Amino acid sequence: MPRPSGERLIKLTLTETDGTLPDPVAGSTWVEFGTTTLTRNGEPFGTWGYQGVVLAVDGDVRQQQVVGTFNTPDGQITTQLLDQNVESRDPSDRQTSAITGGTGRFSNVRGYIEAREDGTQVVVHLLER
């Protein structure tokens, strides 16, 4: 699929510095956060954080509401998704979340974020409005 005209990509490598794992029961919450670097050159690019709440559990499938923020030198980017977390997914699988807002240089963008299931890399797809 060709990239839309005006799309800007930011490829980031994530390092988790702390967090909690969710209990596999509805209503439990979890957080994770850490630092980001630009994948192309390893230059520091801010911090990130996600928090989630487990909505339902059925066997190894956990439905959860997830919100996150990327704090960068150019402003913040917020994201959200309803994740059907299957424990047996491959670590290289991708999840897609919607960009719900931003500040600074990102105050007028829309787009989406693709994240590796193992949480080590994300690609931010920014579309100027």
N, C-alpha and C positions, 0 to 999 in steps of 0.2 A: 504494500500500500504506500503510495507516495506521500511525503510530508506535505501538509497544507502550507500555502504561501504565508510567510510571516511567522512560521513556527520556529521557536528557539529552544534548543535542548541544553539542559544542564545535567551532566552525568556526575553523580556523587558516590563516593564510597563512605559507608557508615561504620563507625566504631561504637559499639554499645559500652557505656561506662557504668551503668547501673540500671536496675529495673526489678520488677517482680513478675512472677509467672501466675496466670490465673488458675484458680481452682476450677475443675471441670464441672461447675454447677451454675445454673442460671442465677444472675444477680452478682456474681463475683466480678471484681475489677482487677485490672493490671496496668502497669506503666513500664515504659522503657525509654531511655534517653541516652544521648551520647554526642559525639562530635562528627563533623563531616569534613571530607576533603574532596577537592576536584579530582576525579578519576584520572584525567589526562596527565596531571603533573604532580599530584599529591599535595598541592597547596591547601592549607586550612581554609574552610569555607563556612565556619559557624558551628551551630549545634542543632540538634533535632530532639523531638520528644513525641511519643505516642501514648495514648491512653485508651483503654478499651473496657467494655462491659460485656460479659457473656449473657446473651439473651435466651438461648436454648441449647440443650445438649441432647443428641440422639446417637448413641453408640460412640463412634470416633469422630463424629461431625459436631463441631461447635460453632453456632451462629453468634457472631459478635459485632457490635457497633464499635468502630474504631475512628478516632480523630487524631490528627497530628499537626505539628507545627515545625517548620524549618526556619531557623533564625540565621540569616545570612548577612554579610556585610552590606547588602543592598536592600534589606528589608525582610519581612517575614512572608512565608507562604503557608497557608492552612489547607488541610486536606481531610477528606472523610470517605469512609466506605463501610458497607455492610459486608462482612467477611464470613464466608462459610469455610471455617478453618478445619480442614480434614487432616488428621494427624499423620496420614500416610502419604501426603503430597511430597513430590520430589523437591529438594532444596533449591533447584534451579528454576522451578515454576515461577510465573510472574503473577502478581496481583495488581489490579488497576484501581486507583482511587481518584476521585474528583478533586480538583483544586477549587476550594470554596471561597477563597479570599486572599488578600495580601496587603502588605503595607509598603511604603517607600517605592522603590522601583517596580514593585510587583502589585501596586494598588489598582492597576487597570488591566489585569490579565485574567485569562481563563485557561483551562487546560486540564491535564491529568498527570498522574504520577504512576509510573510502572516500577514496582519493587520486586526484587528477588524474594522468593519465599523464605530464604534463610536470613533476610534482613541485612545483607552486606552491601548491596548496591541498589541505587534508585536512578531512574531517568526522569527528570522533570520536563514535561512537554508544555511549554508556555506559548499561548496564542494571544497576541495583542488584540485588544478590543478596538 
